[in-house]
Amino acid sequence: MGIIWTIMAMIIIGSFIGGLTNSLAIKMLFRPYKQKYIGKWKIPFTPGVIPKRRATLAKQLGRLVSDHLVTMDSIQNKLEEPKLKKQVQTQLQIEWEKFLSKSITVQELMDRFRLPVNKEKILNQFGDMAVQQYEAFIKKNRHTKLKKILSTISQEEKEQLVDGVISYAHQKALSVLTSSQTKYQMERIILNYAESKGFFGNMILSMFSSEDLAEKIQHLLIHYIKSDDGYQTFQRLIQQEWSEWEGKDLAHFSYILESATVKTKIHHLARTSIPIDQWMNKDIQSILQPFSKTIHKQVLPFLVDSLFDKLHQQLPQILKQLEMNRMVEEQVASFPIERIEQMMLSISKKELKWITYLGAFLGGVIGLIQGFLFVGLG
């Protein structure tokens, strides 16, 4: 009976030592996390295997990922899959439909993306562009006849243009004649003329003052200009002048066309013709809606194709700049050992437990053999 208890004791002791040894070996893979000291003496096997070899592990994992897992060929093969491209295209089209279903103004969109909008700057840019286009046109057609430039205009439009010039000149002449400044100039001219004629001039001034004479002359001129005969005279003179203008190059009118006044007028006209506030407060969906079908069927697929082609071309450079191995190495090196231990144990907890049981079993077998040897050699 004592022999059996001896053998049982050896089996139990062997199982305990074997299980404990394997369990301790597993724990020593991770623990202790840091070096341990007794005084200045470093305790052997501290830290654990993985914490101690962490830098080497990080470097090897980085090399493994960059050389064998996330390689240029594997990513390029993935980019070439029609399924992936189709998924991206479908998702982009869904997002486009969601965008169209919303209501957002141009101003709100600019604010959302933090794009400052300077309305005055935009208006000035439009004005500058209009002046630049005008200057380029004048420069290009300096030696072109006015008649050729106006050849694209119909006869009716030409007549309307000439009539507009006649009407403008007629109104301008009336405006000049009716001004007090013109009357004052007439008085001075009459006075100077009378003084230059000596006695005869003084006699006329004794009968009529220069102011009266200027007023009468001004009234007669205004009356004539307003009459049908006066208007027809303007019309005939301007039409004759227009016929001469049509045969001349634009360079002949450069003193007018290239003047700062004309350019300022064009700049102002361009600025005032742009409804910037109306544009900024308009729903961008209403602007894009007429092009929705084209964007959905042509533009978005083209953008996806272009994106994938660009990624395919730039992939070597992108991977080189990413330095995948270094990135993985840095991530592993900065990963908490506690978290690595938890992750490894959660993955292989069952297997590690069976390793412990196997150690206990082997320890029990060794204890059994030792018991038989102990009894046999008794």
C-alpha positions, 0 to 999 in steps of 0.5 A: 500500500505504501508503494502505491501512495509513493507512486501516486505522490510522484505522479501528482508532484510531477503533474504539478511541476510540469503544469506549473512549468509550462504555465510559468513559461507562457507567462514569461513570454510577456511578464514581467513587462519591465526589468526587475532589480534587487538592489543593483542586481538585475533579476534574470529573465526580466523583462519577458521574452516579447517585451525584451525582443519588442524592437526586433519583433516590431522590425520583423513584423514591419518587414513581413507586412511590407514584403509579403502582405501589403505589397505593391502587386497585391494593392495593384491587383486589388485596384484592377478588380472591376468589383472594387471600382464598381463599388466605389462608383456606386457609392459615389453615385449614391452620395451624389443623389443625397447631395441633390436631394438637399438644399444648400446655397453657394454661400453655405457651401463655401462656408461649410468648406471654409472658403472665404468669399470676397464679393468685391474681389470677385466683381473686380476680377470680372471687371478686369477680365472684361477689360483684358478681353477688350484690350486683346480684341483691340490689339488683335484687330488694330488693322481691321476695317470697322466695316469688317468688324461690323460685318457680323451685324445685320443691316437693321442692327447697323441702322439702329446703331447709327440711329443711337449715335445720332440720338446721342449726339443730338441730345448731347448738343442740346445739353451743351447748348442749354447749359449756363456755361455755354451761355457764359462762353457766348457772352465772352465771345460776343464781348471780345468780338465787339471790343475788337471792332472798336466804335461799331462794336461799342455802338452795338453793345450800347443797343444790346448787352452781351448777355442779351445777345448771348441769350438770343443766339442760344435760344435760336440755336436750341430752337434750330437743333430741336427742329426737324430740319436741325435733327435731319442736319445731324442725321445727314452729317453723322451718316456721312461721317459713319460712312467714312468711319467704316472704311478706317482701321480701328487704329484710327479710333485708338485715342477713343477706344484705348482711353482710360475712360472707355476702359473704366466704363467697361470695367464698371459695366462688367461689375454691375452686370454680375448679379453676385448676391443672387448667385451666392444665395441660389441653391447649388442643386438648382444650378447642377440639376440640368446636368444631373443625368450627365454627371451621374452617367458620364462624369462620375464614372470618368472621375472613378476611372481617372482616380483608379488610374492615377492611384495605379500610376502613383502607387509605387511613389505612395508606398515609398512615401508611406514607408509601410515597414517603418509605420508598422514597426512604430505602431508595434513598438508603441503598442502596450505590452498589456494589450498585446498579451490580452490579444494573444491570450484571447486568440490562443487561450484554449491552445495555451491552456492545453499546453499547460495540461500537456505539461501536467500530463507529461509531468505525471508520466515522468512521475509515474516512471520515476515511481516505478524506477524508485520501487524497482531500484528500492 
